[in-house]
Amino acid sequence: MNIIAVDDETLALNSLIRVLKQVFVDMDIKGFQKSCEALQLIDALSQKGEKLDYAFLDVEMRGISGIELAKRIKEICPETRILFVSAYDHYACEAFQIHAKGYILKPATKELIEESLE
């Protein structure tokens, strides 16, 4: 299973990865602070015939927003399940317009992530 987390803030990214490891036990979760690096991994997976199963994305980031990143991910790997993890609730409608599987307000917890995955 391929899982990524993208957040441009180091502490928030590390916290999210720690919680994701509680949910996805024994899975390799790759974290990125830069959207371009996440897209490079997704391209590489696609070229190998693999898919990205889950993408946990912050919304407000330097460079492209999490919403824009989600759109690009869906272009490369349409079956990816996108979940947003944000400090802001006012992006939720836009997130669900691109068929996000969940929208979690920070700080993410194991319970909130599990609830979103159900």
N, C-alpha and C positions, 0 to 999 in steps of 0.2 A: 504494500500500500504506500502510495506517495502522498505526503502531506507537507504543505508549506505554511509558514506564518510570515507575514510581512508587516513591519511597523518601523518607522524611521527613528523611533525613540528606543535607545538601548534597553533601558529598564523595563519599559512596557513589553518589548519583544521577549526579553528573557523571562518575564513573568508569564506571558502567554505560552511560551514553549514549555515552561515548567508545568503549567496546568494541563496543556495538551498531552504531555507525557503521562499524566495521571489518567486521562481518558483513553488514550491510545497506547496502552501498555506494550512495551517492547517494540514499538514502531519507531522508525527513524523520522524525526521531524526536522525539516530544514528551515532555518530562520534567515530572513533577509531584511536588511535595512534599506536596500535600494531596489526599487521596482524592476530596473533593468536586469539586475542579477537574477531575480525570480523568473523573469521572462526567458532569460538564457537557459535556465534549468528546464523550463517547460518545453522550450524548443528542442532541447536535447532529448528529453523524454519522448516527445512526439516522433523525432527522427528514429528512435530505437523501437518505436511501436508500443511504447508504454503510455500510460495515461496518468494524469494528476487527479487523485481521488478527492482531496479536500484542499481548499485554500482559505485560510483565515487572514483577513485583511483589515488593516486600519483604514479609515476613510480619509482623514486629513493628514497628508504626507507631503514632504518636499518633492518637487518634480510632479509626477502625475498623481492624481488622487486615487484612492482605493477603488472608487467607482469606475474610473477609466481603466485601471489595471484589471478589474474584473471583466470588463468588456473585452479587453485584449486576450485575457486568459480564455474566455468563452470562444473567441475566434479560433484559437489554436487547439483547444481541448474542450469542446462543447459539453461533455458529460461531467466536467468538474463541478463539485458541490462547493459553492462559495458561501462563506459565513463572514459577516463583518463584525469586527470587535472595535467599538468606537466609544469615545467619551461624549459624543454628541448624538442626541436622538433625532434631530431634525433631518438626517439623511436617510432615515428608514424607508420612507416612501420611494425614494429614488433607488435604493438598494433592492427593494422588492420588485420594482419595475424591470430589473434585469434578472429576475428570478433567483435571487439569493435564497439560500435555504435557512438563513437565520441572521439575526441582528442582535448582538449582545452588547450591552453597555458595560464599559470598563468599570471596575476591574472584573475580568472574566474569572469565573470559578468553574470548578469541575461540574457542579450541579447545573449551572447555566448552559454550559456547552452540551452536556448530556441531554438536557431538555430540548435544546435546539436541534439536536441530531435525531430525536424521536419522530 
